[in-house]
Amino acid sequence: MESERFERVMAAIRREAPDRVPWALWGHFPAVSFLKHYSWEKANRDGEELARAHIALLRALDHKMDLLKVTPFYRYMACQWGSRFRWEDNEESPETVEVAVKETDDWGRLWVLDPRKELRENLRAVEILAKELYGMLFIYTIPSPIVQALHGVSNPERVYADMEEQPDALREGLETIAQTCIDFAKECVAEGAAGVFFGIGGGGDIWSRMSREQLEEYALRYDRKVLDALGDIPIKLLHICSNQAENPQRDGGLMEAGWFGNYPVDAINWWDRSFTPLETAKEVYGDRFCLCGGVDHRQTMRHGTPQQVEDEVRTAIEAAGEGGGLIIGPGCTLSQDTPLVNYNAVGRTVERHGSYRR
């Protein structure tokens, strides 16, 4: 079974047609309601807790997921530079108390984090998962340097002010964050991860505030530096984060103009139910990227019935599954109150209806 899942995922990544469509769901598993034992705060400082929560999720499912996306606290690097967050009641989005970069000069005070010192607990989660999952493919979350700068290391006010008035200082900070991403991602792969889930746009304040020129100078430039440095690893999955207020198609037409083709990745994931439909993305990107999506994390998975989830998965497979190159997944991180029955509805539907026509 493990080898079947491995081959299934890798065939999809190569834009081929495996025996059936693979699937993957992800959330802040230490905070989800049906895994009450696990602590989101503790998982941010204890690699074993983070790993155990993901393993517990896999064991809770009635159907075997094909690919595991590991979701640490999305500001785990910022914590090591000194940013602080208020953890209350296991809520998945803790309030920011203090950021590391308050003033322009603070960008120069950042240092490249050592994967085996400051980030050792995150790496320990990778080591545990590599041993416990018996060959199942998993990828680790790496936020884009500009996302980290905007939301965690600093804040949008500081970043956009420095972008206009002190760009060299901001570039120095982004270089440090990018090198930290490179060093940590390489160690993750060395310890058994199949690759990275690379998130751009998370938290907002990107698509609506940055021009295409700014995106290429302050986002794409450093994103490519990270992704190119990782070389030919098995999986590089780009997550194009958006929400109802921040939409890279409405704000600049980026998705349908093919702008994301500038990223050296194997697959792309985005909220296809919110802006660009799967079938449109297949026309624009299908000859280059495996597509990951098809499930509405905000409405259907969180509030819908299992039948509604099944209908949505079947629609996605019909729209973009032909010829391969599709992984069924959510548009973004599942909310902590997403019911387990809807996780299982995805797996059940893919097993029943995910086979390709011969």
C-alpha positions in Angstrom: 0.0 0.0 0.0 2.8 2.4 0.9 4.5 1.9 -2.5 1.1 2.3 -4.2 0.6 5.7 -2.5 4.1 6.7 -3.4 3.7 5.9 -7.1 0.3 7.5 -7.2 1.5 10.8 -5.9 4.6 10.9 -7.9 2.7 10.0 -11.1 0.4 12.9 -10.5 3.4 15.2 -9.8 4.8 14.2 -13.2 1.4 15.1 -14.7 0.6 11.5 -15.5 -2.5 9.4 -14.8 -2.0 7.0 -11.8 -4.5 4.3 -10.9 -6.7 6.9 -9.3 -6.6 10.6 -8.2 -4.5 11.0 -5.0 -5.8 13.2 -2.2 -4.4 15.3 0.7 -6.0 17.4 3.4 -4.2 19.6 5.9 -5.0 21.8 8.9 -3.5 22.8 12.2 -3.9 19.3 13.5 -2.7 20.0 17.1 -5.8 22.4 17.3 -8.5 20.3 15.6 -11.5 19.5 17.7 -11.4 15.7 17.3 -7.8 15.5 18.5 -8.4 17.0 21.9 -5.2 15.7 23.4 -2.9 17.8 21.3 -1.8 21.4 22.1 -1.2 23.9 19.3 1.1 25.9 21.6 3.1 22.9 22.7 3.5 21.7 19.1 5.2 25.0 18.3 8.0 24.2 20.8 8.0 20.4 20.9 8.6 18.4 17.7 7.2 15.2 19.1 3.9 16.9 19.8 3.7 18.2 16.3 4.6 14.8 14.8 2.1 13.0 17.1 -0.8 15.2 16.0 -0.2 14.5 12.3 0.1 10.8 13.0 -3.1 10.9 15.1 -4.9 12.5 12.2 -3.9 9.8 9.8 -5.0 7.1 12.3 -8.4 8.8 12.8 -9.3 8.6 9.1 -11.3 5.8 7.7 -9.5 6.1 4.4 -5.7 6.3 3.7 -4.6 9.7 2.6 -2.0 9.7 -0.1 0.2 12.7 0.8 0.7 14.4 4.2 1.3 18.1 4.3 2.9 18.9 7.6 1.5 22.2 9.1 3.5 23.7 11.9 2.6 27.1 13.4 3.0 29.3 10.3 5.3 31.8 12.2 7.7 29.2 13.6 10.8 30.9 12.2 9.6 34.4 13.5 9.3 32.9 17.0 13.1 32.1 16.9 13.9 35.7 15.9 12.0 37.0 18.9 8.4 37.6 17.8 5.8 36.6 20.4 2.3 35.4 20.2 -0.6 34.9 22.7 -1.8 31.3 22.9 -5.3 30.9 24.3 -7.7 28.0 24.4 -5.9 26.1 21.6 -7.0 28.6 19.0 -5.3 28.1 15.7 -4.6 31.8 15.1 -2.9 33.3 18.1 -2.7 37.1 18.4 0.6 38.8 17.7 2.0 40.3 20.8 5.4 41.6 19.5 7.3 41.4 16.2 11.1 41.0 15.9 11.5 43.8 13.4 9.9 47.0 14.8 12.3 49.5 13.2 14.2 49.6 9.9 17.5 48.8 11.5 16.1 45.6 12.9 16.3 43.9 9.5 20.0 43.9 9.9 19.8 42.2 13.3 18.2 39.1 11.9 20.6 36.1 11.6 20.4 32.9 9.6 18.7 30.3 11.9 20.4 27.0 12.4 18.1 24.0 11.6 19.8 22.0 14.3 19.7 24.7 16.9 16.9 27.3 16.7 14.8 25.1 14.5 15.7 21.7 16.0 12.2 20.9 17.3 10.7 21.5 13.8 13.4 19.2 12.4 12.7 16.6 15.1 9.1 16.4 13.9 10.4 15.6 10.4 12.7 12.9 11.9 9.9 11.3 13.8 7.5 11.3 10.8 10.1 9.8 8.5 10.4 6.9 10.9 6.7 6.5 11.8 5.1 6.8 8.4 6.9 3.9 6.8 7.5 5.4 3.4 4.4 7.6 3.1 5.3 10.8 1.3 5.1 14.0 3.4 6.1 17.6 2.7 6.9 20.4 5.2 5.5 23.9 5.1 8.0 26.7 4.2 6.4 30.2 4.1 7.7 32.7 1.4 10.3 35.2 2.8 8.0 38.1 2.0 5.1 36.4 3.8 7.2 35.9 6.8 8.4 39.5 6.7 4.8 40.9 6.4 3.2 38.6 9.0 5.3 37.4 11.8 8.9 38.7 11.6 7.4 42.2 11.1 4.1 43.7 10.0 2.7 45.3 6.8 3.2 48.8 8.0 6.9 48.4 8.5 7.5 46.3 5.3 5.7 48.7 3.0 7.3 51.8 4.5 10.7 50.2 4.1 9.9 49.1 0.6 9.4 52.7 -0.4 12.0 54.5 1.8 14.6 51.9 2.9 14.6 49.1 0.3 18.2 48.0 0.9 17.4 47.3 4.6 14.3 45.3 3.6 16.3 43.3 1.0 18.9 42.5 3.7 16.2 41.1 5.9 14.7 39.1 3.0 18.1 37.6 2.2 18.4 36.4 5.7 15.0 34.9 5.8 15.5 33.2 2.4 18.8 31.6 3.5 17.1 30.3 6.6 14.4 28.8 4.5 17.0 27.2 2.2 19.0 25.7 5.1 16.0 24.4 6.9 14.3 22.9 3.8 17.5 21.1 2.8 17.7 19.5 6.3 14.0 18.5 6.1 14.6 16.7 2.9 17.8 15.1 4.2 15.8 13.7 7.2 13.1 12.2 5.0 10.6 14.8 3.8 9.7 14.4 0.1 9.7 18.1 -0.4 8.2 21.4 0.5 4.8 23.1 0.6 5.9 26.7 -0.3 3.3 29.3 0.6 3.1 32.8 -1.0 0.4 35.3 -0.1 -0.6 34.1 3.3 -2.1 36.6 5.6 -3.1 39.0 2.9 -1.7 42.5 2.1 0.1 41.2 -1.0 -2.1 40.9 -4.1 -4.0 44.1 -3.5 -1.0 46.2 -2.3 1.9 45.1 -4.4 2.4 45.9 -8.1 3.6 43.2 -10.4 7.0 44.9 -10.4 7.1 44.9 -6.6 6.0 41.2 -6.5 8.9 40.3 -8.8 11.4 42.3 -6.8 10.4 41.4 -3.3 8.5 38.1 -3.6 9.4 36.2 -6.7 13.1 37.0 -6.5 13.6 35.5 -3.0 11.1 32.7 -3.6 13.1 31.6 -6.7 16.3 31.8 -4.6 14.8 29.4 -2.1 13.2 27.0 -4.6 16.2 26.9 -7.0 18.6 26.2 -4.1 16.6 23.0 -3.3 17.4 21.5 -6.7 15.7 18.4 -8.0 13.8 17.3 -4.8 10.7 15.1 -5.4 8.0 17.6 -4.6 7.8 21.4 -4.7 4.2 22.4 -4.2 3.4 26.1 -4.5 0.5 27.3 -2.4 -1.0 30.5 -3.7 -2.8 31.8 -0.6 -5.8 34.0 -1.0 -9.0 35.0 0.7 -12.2 36.9 -0.2 -10.4 40.2 0.2 -7.1 39.2 -1.4 -7.4 37.6 -4.8 -4.4 37.3 -7.2 -6.7 37.0 -10.2 -8.8 40.0 -9.5 -5.8 42.0 -8.3 -3.6 42.0 -11.4 -5.0 39.0 -13.3 -1.9 37.0 -12.1 -3.4 33.5 -12.2 -4.9 33.5 -15.6 -2.1 35.5 -17.2 0.2 32.6 -16.3 2.4 34.7 -13.9 2.8 31.8 -11.5 4.6 29.9 -14.2 7.7 31.8 -13.1 7.9 29.6 -10.1 10.2 26.6 -10.4 7.8 24.1 -8.8 6.1 20.8 -9.7 2.5 21.6 -8.5 0.3 24.5 -7.5 -2.5 24.8 -5.0 -5.0 27.6 -4.6 -8.6 28.3 -3.6 -10.1 27.3 -6.9 -13.7 27.7 -5.6 -13.0 31.4 -4.8 -11.3 32.7 -7.9 -9.8 30.6 -10.7 -11.6 27.4 -11.5 -9.7 24.1 -11.9 -10.6 23.7 -15.5 -9.2 27.2 -16.3 -6.0 26.5 -14.4 -5.6 23.3 -16.3 -5.7 25.2 -19.6 -3.2 27.8 -18.3 -0.8 25.6 -16.3 -1.7 22.0 -17.0 1.3 21.5 -19.3 3.7 22.5 -16.6 2.2 21.9 -13.1 0.3 19.2 -11.3 -2.9 20.9 -9.9 -3.9 20.5 -6.3 -7.3 21.6 -5.2 -11.0 21.1 -5.8 -12.3 21.3 -2.2 -13.7 24.4 -0.6 -12.1 24.6 2.8 -14.1 27.6 3.9 -17.7 26.5 3.2 -18.1 22.9 2.0 -15.6 21.2 4.2 -16.4 23.2 7.3 -20.2 23.6 7.1 -21.4 21.2 4.3 -22.7 17.7 4.5 -20.6 14.6 3.5 -22.9 14.4 0.4 -22.0 18.0 -0.6 -18.3 17.2 -0.1 -18.7 14.2 -2.3 -20.4 16.2 -5.0 -17.7 18.8 -5.0 -14.9 16.2 -5.2 -16.6 14.5 -8.1 -17.0 17.8 -9.9 -13.3 18.6 -9.5 -12.3 15.2 -10.9 -14.6 15.6 -13.9 -13.3 19.2 -14.5 -9.5 18.6 -14.3 -8.8 14.9 -13.8 -8.7 13.8 -17.4 -5.1 13.0 -18.4 -3.8 13.1 -14.9 -1.8 15.7 -13.1 -4.4 16.3 -10.3 -4.4 15.9 -6.5 -7.6 16.6 -4.7 -7.0 19.0 -1.8 -8.4 22.0 0.0 -7.9 25.6 -1.2 -6.1 26.4 2.1 -5.8 25.2 5.6 -8.8 23.4 7.0 -10.4 25.2 10.0 -10.0 23.5 13.4 -13.8 22.8 13.6 -14.0 21.0 10.3 -15.8 17.7 11.0 -14.1 14.4 10.7 -16.9 13.0 8.6 -16.0 15.5 5.8 -12.4 14.4 5.8 -13.6 10.9 5.4 -16.0 11.9 2.6 -13.1 13.1 0.5 -11.2 9.9 0.9 -14.3 7.8 0.2 -15.2 9.7 -2.9 -11.7 9.6 -4.4 -11.6 5.8 -3.9 -15.0 5.3 -5.5 -14.8 7.9 -8.3 -11.2 8.8 -8.8 -10.2 6.2 -11.3 -9.3 7.3 -14.8 -11.1 6.2 -17.9 -9.1 3.6 -19.8 
